[in-house]
Amino acid sequence: MPSSDPASASAELHVIADTVERQRERVAAIAEPFLGTEREDVVTAVHEAERQLHVAARALRRALKTLDR
């Protein structure tokens, strides 16, 4: 069970946000070989996943800033 200690929660959010950002970068790289090919469907799907991960990372960082107030 996660701790209710703000310092612990802050550290955990920071780690998770960084992990999500690294995974976003990995997902973005997957689309690159398909750019300009007939597989634009793959590019579109991967870019949508990348966008969602970016939204998640921003939300986690926003939560971190709120917690640190």
PyMOL commands that set and color helices and strands:
alter all, ss='L'
color gray80, all
select helices_A, chain A and resi 6-34+40-67
alter helices_A, ss='H'
color red, helices_A
deselect
rebuild
show_as cartoon
